[in-house]
């Protein structure tokens, strides 16, 4: 393990990243969704971060306008998570 990786691991521990994921996972409505959330790792590639931030902002806009899809009761979404993963 390199020095940078050790620093990053220490930072995640100090920030209680695992606890944050646990809280977030409690909002998932499927076991696959919970597993996906618990496996999340921080991104480091600026372009990917910007793209996902833009998508999140767009989806938030849909929610604000009452146009968000209803996700309750969704089953077997693991294949979709693997596709976007």
N, C-alpha and C positions, 0 to 999 in steps of 0.2 A: 504494500500500500504506500503510495507516494505521499509527500508532505501536504500537497494541495488536498488530496482526498481526506487525509486526517483532519485538516482544518475544516473542510466542508462537513464531515461527520460530526465534529465537535459543535459546529454552528447549529446544525439541525437538532442536536441534543439540547443545547442551550435554549433554542427557540421552541422546544417541546413539540417538534414536528409530528412525532408519532401520536401525541395526544390530540393534536389538531385533526389529523386524519381520522382518528376514532370518532371525534365529534361529527365530522363531515360524513363519515360512513353511516352514522345513525339516521341521516336523512335519506339514504338510499332505500328504495322500495323493493329491491330484489337482492338475493344473496350474491349474485354475480356483480351487481352494482357495488355492493359493499366490498367485495374482493378487489374490484377495480380501483376503488378509492384508496383502500389500504395499501395498494401496491404503487401508488403514485410517487414519483420522484421529482424533485425540482428540475425545471428546464434550465439549460445554460445557453442555448442557441438563440440569439437575439431575434432572428427572423421568425422562428417558430413561436416564440413568446409573443411577438407583435401580432402574428396571424391569429393565435388563439385568443388574445385580448380583444381583437376586432370582432371575432365571432361571438365572444361572450357579451360584448357591448351590443351587438346586433340582436342577440337572443334576449337580452335584458329589455331592449326596446320593444320586442314582441310581447314580453310579459307585461310591460307597462301599458301597452295598448289592448291587453286582454286577448291577444292572439296566440298565446303559447299553447302548444299541444298538451293534452291531458296525458300524463305519464303514469298515473296510478294504475296498479294492477298489471303492469307490463311484466311478462314472463319470458324466460329464455333469451335474454339479451346478450349473453356472453359472446355469441358469434359477431354481434355488432361491435362490441368493445374490442374484440380481436382485430376487426377490420380497421378501426380507427386508431388502434393502439400504439 
